[in-house]
């Protein structure tokens, strides 16, 4: 027992082996106990946080706590400093890896709570954001490991910062579009399927990408907008309309008898009473035009669909023509009367 091998007695090796065996058994039993308790809680709980916790505990592989148990037993022994450094370095790398894996599982759980199966665009945005966060976590873990290996982190981070600024300047337009896409995804000024107007363009949103948004115009062609330019413009979103407001005018002849002029608003109101899905807002004798007595009508369509609104307007026009023909009221059209003075 007093024999020495590589600077340690047989008794010290036995003590280290015993500590390793006990530690490994305790870690394994503890993991199984925690998983069992969490599984029991998950059955009684309506939330899914228990499932995420179980995934985190299960991500701790036997090899990980076997190495921790081995490292604890190793503390009973004396080896050259280089061996101690290697053993400690492996432990730091493994711990950093395990922490990042656990945080990734937690991020996936949080993202899954925010995602919606009915909103593919937002789901993609959250997934992309989760990917960025995971990359940052790996970078931080790498920096942590370097720090524990004695690397001058201050100089390293400064170098990364200068390089990052240079890259940011080179990619500023792409990054601006990227962050604009996040603004579209999360602020939701529109979603896929909405009909929007941007500047002089009107169309239906078909795709929201990382750099561009594509809409299909009323004429059928595809229009591509830079996300940065799109979020800096005023956007009219017809998809958010609950009802559509329409105003139109018509004119009748100046020669129309006064009692018939006064009857026009009531006649228009009667037309709207026979229309479904339409609410009359107002009808007024608006002004005395150059060649007509001008009336203005405003109404609301309960369904904002533009084609349906045109169908309604068409029916109103037909009804106006029929009623005016019956009442012998004539529509006005541009005319010019020239008076010539006899000398």
C-alpha positions as CSV (number, residue, x, y, z in Angstrom):
1,X,0.0,0.0,0.0
2,X,3.0,2.2,0.5
3,X,4.3,1.7,-3.0
4,X,4.3,4.9,-5.0
5,X,3.3,5.1,-8.7
6,X,3.5,8.4,-10.6
7,X,3.9,10.3,-7.3
8,X,0.8,8.7,-5.5
9,X,0.5,5.7,-3.2
10,X,-1.8,2.8,-3.9
11,X,-4.0,3.9,-1.0
12,X,-4.5,7.3,-2.6
13,X,-5.5,5.6,-5.9
14,X,-8.0,3.5,-4.0
15,X,-9.4,6.5,-2.2
16,X,-9.7,8.4,-5.5
17,X,-11.5,5.4,-7.2
18,X,-13.9,5.1,-4.2
19,X,-14.7,8.8,-4.3
20,X,-15.3,8.5,-8.1
21,X,-17.6,5.5,-7.7
22,X,-19.6,7.0,-4.9
23,X,-19.9,10.4,-6.7
24,X,-20.9,8.8,-10.0
25,X,-23.6,6.7,-8.2
26,X,-24.9,9.7,-6.3
27,X,-25.1,11.9,-9.5
28,X,-26.9,9.2,-11.4
29,X,-29.4,8.5,-8.6
30,X,-30.0,12.2,-8.2
31,X,-30.7,12.7,-11.9
32,X,-33.2,9.8,-11.9
33,X,-34.9,11.2,-8.8
34,X,-35.2,14.7,-10.2
35,X,-36.6,13.4,-13.5
36,X,-39.1,11.2,-11.6
37,X,-40.3,14.1,-9.5
38,X,-40.6,16.4,-12.5
39,X,-42.5,13.8,-14.5
40,X,-45.0,13.4,-11.6
41,X,-45.4,17.2,-11.4
42,X,-45.9,17.4,-15.2
43,X,-48.9,15.0,-15.1
44,X,-50.6,17.2,-12.5
45,X,-49.7,20.5,-14.1
46,X,-51.4,22.1,-17.1
47,X,-48.2,24.0,-18.1
48,X,-45.3,22.7,-20.2
49,X,-42.5,24.2,-18.2
50,X,-42.2,20.9,-16.4
51,X,-41.5,19.2,-19.8
52,X,-38.7,21.8,-20.5
53,X,-37.2,21.1,-17.1
54,X,-37.2,17.4,-17.8
55,X,-35.4,18.0,-21.1
56,X,-32.8,20.1,-19.3
57,X,-32.1,17.4,-16.7
58,X,-32.1,14.7,-19.4
59,X,-29.5,16.7,-21.4
60,X,-27.0,16.0,-18.6
61,X,-25.4,12.8,-20.0
62,X,-23.8,10.2,-17.9
63,X,-20.4,11.1,-19.4
64,X,-20.7,14.6,-18.0
65,X,-21.3,13.6,-14.4
66,X,-18.9,10.7,-14.8
67,X,-16.1,13.2,-15.6
68,X,-17.2,15.4,-12.6
69,X,-17.0,12.3,-10.4
70,X,-13.6,11.5,-11.9
71,X,-12.4,15.1,-11.3
72,X,-13.5,14.9,-7.7
73,X,-11.6,11.6,-7.2
74,X,-8.6,13.2,-9.0
75,X,-8.4,15.8,-6.3
76,X,-7.1,13.1,-3.9
77,X,-4.0,12.6,-6.2
78,X,-1.0,14.7,-7.0
79,X,0.1,15.1,-10.6
80,X,2.3,17.6,-12.5
81,X,0.8,21.0,-13.1
82,X,0.3,20.5,-16.8
83,X,-2.0,17.5,-16.0
84,X,-4.0,19.6,-13.6
85,X,-4.4,22.3,-16.2
86,X,-5.6,19.9,-18.8
87,X,-8.1,18.3,-16.4
88,X,-9.4,21.7,-15.3
89,X,-9.6,22.9,-18.9
90,X,-11.7,19.9,-20.0
91,X,-14.0,20.5,-17.0
92,X,-14.5,24.2,-17.9
93,X,-15.2,23.3,-21.6
94,X,-17.7,20.7,-20.6
95,X,-19.5,22.9,-18.0
96,X,-19.8,25.7,-20.5
97,X,-21.2,23.3,-23.1
98,X,-23.7,21.9,-20.7
99,X,-24.9,25.4,-19.6
100,X,-25.4,26.5,-23.2
101,X,-27.4,23.3,-24.0
102,X,-29.6,23.9,-21.0
103,X,-30.2,27.6,-22.0
104,X,-31.0,26.6,-25.6
105,X,-33.7,24.2,-24.3
106,X,-35.1,27.1,-22.2
107,X,-35.0,29.5,-25.2
108,X,-36.9,26.9,-27.3
109,X,-39.5,26.6,-24.6
110,X,-40.0,30.4,-24.4
111,X,-40.1,30.8,-28.2
112,X,-42.7,27.9,-28.4
113,X,-44.9,29.9,-26.0
114,X,-44.8,32.9,-28.3
115,X,-45.3,31.1,-31.6
116,X,-48.6,30.6,-33.3
117,X,-49.4,27.8,-35.8
118,X,-51.8,30.3,-37.6
119,X,-49.1,32.9,-38.1
120,X,-46.3,31.4,-40.2
121,X,-44.4,34.7,-40.6
122,X,-44.2,35.4,-36.9
123,X,-43.2,31.8,-36.2
124,X,-40.3,32.1,-38.7
125,X,-39.3,35.4,-37.1
126,X,-39.2,33.9,-33.6
127,X,-37.2,31.0,-34.8
128,X,-34.7,33.3,-36.5
129,X,-34.4,35.4,-33.3
130,X,-33.9,32.2,-31.3
131,X,-31.1,31.2,-33.7
132,X,-29.3,34.6,-33.2
133,X,-29.6,34.2,-29.4
134,X,-28.1,30.7,-29.5
135,X,-25.2,31.9,-31.6
136,X,-24.6,34.7,-29.0
137,X,-24.6,32.1,-26.2
138,X,-22.0,30.0,-28.0
139,X,-19.8,33.1,-28.5
140,X,-20.1,34.0,-24.8
141,X,-19.3,30.4,-23.8
142,X,-16.2,30.5,-26.1
143,X,-15.1,33.8,-24.4
144,X,-15.6,32.2,-21.0
145,X,-13.4,29.2,-21.9
146,X,-10.7,31.5,-23.3
147,X,-10.8,33.5,-20.1
148,X,-10.3,30.4,-18.0
149,X,-7.3,29.4,-20.2
150,X,-5.6,32.8,-19.4
151,X,-6.3,34.6,-22.7
152,X,-6.5,38.4,-22.4
153,X,-10.2,38.8,-22.9
154,X,-10.2,42.6,-22.8
155,X,-7.9,42.8,-25.9
156,X,-9.9,39.9,-27.5
157,X,-13.2,41.7,-27.1
158,X,-11.7,45.0,-28.2
159,X,-10.5,43.2,-31.4
160,X,-14.0,41.7,-31.9
161,X,-15.6,45.1,-31.3
162,X,-13.4,46.9,-33.9
163,X,-14.1,44.0,-36.4
164,X,-17.8,44.1,-35.6
165,X,-17.9,47.9,-36.3
166,X,-16.2,47.4,-39.6
167,X,-18.6,44.6,-40.5
168,X,-21.6,46.6,-39.4
169,X,-20.6,49.5,-41.7
170,X,-20.2,47.2,-44.6
171,X,-23.5,45.5,-43.9
172,X,-25.5,48.5,-42.6
173,X,-28.2,48.3,-45.3
174,X,-28.6,44.6,-44.9
175,X,-28.8,45.0,-41.1
176,X,-31.3,47.8,-41.4
177,X,-33.5,45.6,-43.5
178,X,-33.1,42.8,-41.0
179,X,-34.2,44.9,-38.0
180,X,-37.0,46.3,-40.1
181,X,-38.2,42.8,-40.8
182,X,-38.3,42.2,-37.0
183,X,-40.4,45.4,-36.7
184,X,-42.8,44.0,-39.3
185,X,-43.0,40.6,-37.7
186,X,-43.5,41.8,-34.1
187,X,-45.3,45.2,-34.5
188,X,-47.6,43.7,-37.3
189,X,-48.5,46.7,-39.4
190,X,-49.7,44.1,-41.8
191,X,-49.7,40.3,-42.2
192,X,-49.6,38.0,-45.2
193,X,-52.9,38.3,-47.1
194,X,-53.6,41.9,-46.2
195,X,-54.2,44.4,-49.0
196,X,-52.0,47.5,-48.4
197,X,-51.2,50.7,-50.1
198,X,-47.6,52.0,-50.0
199,X,-47.1,55.3,-51.9
200,X,-48.7,54.8,-55.3
201,X,-48.7,51.0,-55.1
202,X,-51.6,48.8,-53.9
203,X,-51.4,45.1,-53.6
204,X,-51.8,42.0,-51.4
205,X,-48.9,40.9,-49.2
206,X,-47.5,37.6,-50.3
207,X,-44.2,37.2,-48.4
208,X,-42.3,39.0,-45.7
209,X,-38.6,38.1,-45.9
210,X,-35.5,39.0,-44.0
211,X,-34.5,41.7,-46.5
212,X,-37.6,42.4,-48.7
213,X,-41.4,42.2,-48.6
214,X,-43.3,41.2,-51.7
215,X,-46.8,42.2,-52.7
216,X,-48.9,41.3,-55.7
217,X,-50.5,44.3,-57.3
218,X,-54.0,44.6,-58.5
219,X,-52.7,44.4,-62.1
220,X,-51.0,41.0,-61.2
221,X,-47.3,41.9,-61.1
222,X,-45.1,41.3,-58.1
223,X,-43.7,44.4,-56.4
224,X,-40.6,44.0,-54.1
225,X,-40.1,46.5,-51.3
226,X,-37.0,46.9,-49.1
227,X,-38.1,46.3,-45.5
228,X,-36.2,49.4,-44.4
229,X,-38.0,51.6,-47.0
230,X,-41.3,49.9,-46.3
231,X,-41.2,50.6,-42.5
232,X,-40.3,54.3,-43.2
233,X,-43.3,54.8,-45.4
234,X,-46.9,55.5,-44.4
235,X,-48.9,52.3,-45.0
236,X,-52.6,52.0,-45.6
237,X,-53.8,48.6,-44.5
238,X,-57.1,47.7,-46.0
239,X,-57.0,44.3,-44.3
240,X,-57.7,46.0,-41.0
241,X,-61.0,47.5,-42.3
242,X,-64.1,46.3,-40.5
243,X,-66.3,48.2,-43.0
244,X,-65.7,50.3,-46.1
245,X,-66.8,54.0,-46.3
246,X,-67.9,55.2,-49.8
247,X,-68.9,58.7,-50.9
248,X,-70.3,59.5,-54.3
249,X,-72.0,62.5,-56.0
250,X,-74.6,62.9,-58.7
251,X,-76.2,66.0,-60.3
252,X,-79.7,66.8,-61.6
253,X,-80.8,69.5,-64.0
254,X,-81.4,73.1,-62.8
255,X,-84.8,72.9,-64.5
256,X,-86.0,70.2,-62.0
257,X,-89.1,71.5,-60.0
258,X,-88.4,72.5,-56.4
259,X,-90.7,69.8,-54.9
260,X,-88.8,67.1,-56.8
261,X,-85.4,68.5,-55.7
262,X,-86.6,68.3,-52.1
263,X,-87.8,64.7,-52.6
264,X,-84.4,63.4,-53.8
265,X,-82.9,62.8,-50.3
266,X,-85.9,60.7,-49.3
267,X,-85.8,58.9,-52.6
268,X,-82.2,57.9,-51.9
269,X,-83.0,56.8,-48.3
270,X,-85.7,54.6,-49.7
271,X,-83.2,52.9,-52.1
272,X,-80.8,52.1,-49.2
273,X,-83.7,50.6,-47.1
274,X,-83.9,47.8,-49.7
275,X,-80.2,47.0,-49.7
276,X,-78.6,44.4,-47.4
277,X,-75.2,44.8,-45.8
278,X,-75.2,48.6,-46.3
279,X,-75.7,51.4,-43.8
280,X,-76.5,54.9,-45.1
281,X,-74.6,57.6,-43.4
282,X,-75.9,60.8,-45.0
283,X,-77.4,62.3,-48.2
284,X,-77.3,66.0,-48.8
285,X,-78.0,68.6,-51.5
286,X,-74.4,69.7,-51.4
287,X,-74.0,72.7,-53.7
288,X,-75.1,74.5,-56.8
289,X,-72.7,73.3,-59.5
290,X,-71.8,75.0,-62.8
291,X,-74.2,72.8,-64.7
292,X,-76.0,70.8,-62.0
293,X,-77.7,70.6,-58.6
294,X,-75.1,68.4,-56.8
295,X,-76.1,65.8,-54.2
296,X,-73.6,63.9,-52.1
297,X,-74.2,60.4,-50.5
298,X,-72.0,58.6,-48.0
299,X,-72.6,55.0,-46.9
300,X,-70.8,52.1,-45.2
301,X,-70.5,48.5,-46.5
302,X,-70.5,46.0,-43.7
303,X,-68.1,43.8,-45.7
304,X,-65.0,45.8,-46.7
305,X,-64.3,43.7,-49.8
306,X,-63.8,46.1,-52.6
307,X,-65.5,44.0,-55.3
308,X,-68.6,43.7,-53.1
309,X,-68.6,47.5,-52.6
310,X,-68.6,48.0,-56.4
311,X,-71.5,45.6,-56.7
312,X,-73.4,47.7,-54.1
313,X,-72.5,50.9,-55.9
314,X,-73.7,49.4,-59.2
315,X,-77.1,48.4,-57.6
316,X,-77.4,52.0,-56.2
317,X,-76.8,53.4,-59.7
318,X,-79.4,51.2,-61.3
319,X,-81.9,52.1,-58.6
320,X,-81.3,55.8,-59.0
321,X,-81.8,55.6,-62.7
322,X,-85.0,53.6,-62.3
323,X,-86.5,56.0,-59.7
324,X,-85.4,59.1,-61.5
325,X,-86.9,57.8,-64.8
326,X,-90.2,57.1,-62.9
327,X,-90.2,60.5,-61.2
328,X,-89.1,62.3,-64.4
329,X,-86.0,63.6,-62.8
330,X,-83.1,64.0,-65.2
331,X,-79.4,63.6,-64.5
332,X,-77.3,66.6,-65.4
333,X,-74.4,66.5,-67.7
334,X,-71.8,69.3,-68.6
335,X,-73.5,72.0,-70.6
336,X,-72.8,75.6,-71.4
337,X,-75.5,78.2,-72.1
338,X,-74.4,81.2,-74.2
339,X,-76.5,84.3,-73.9
340,X,-76.1,86.7,-76.8
341,X,-77.2,90.3,-76.4
342,X,-79.1,91.8,-79.4
343,X,-77.7,95.2,-80.4
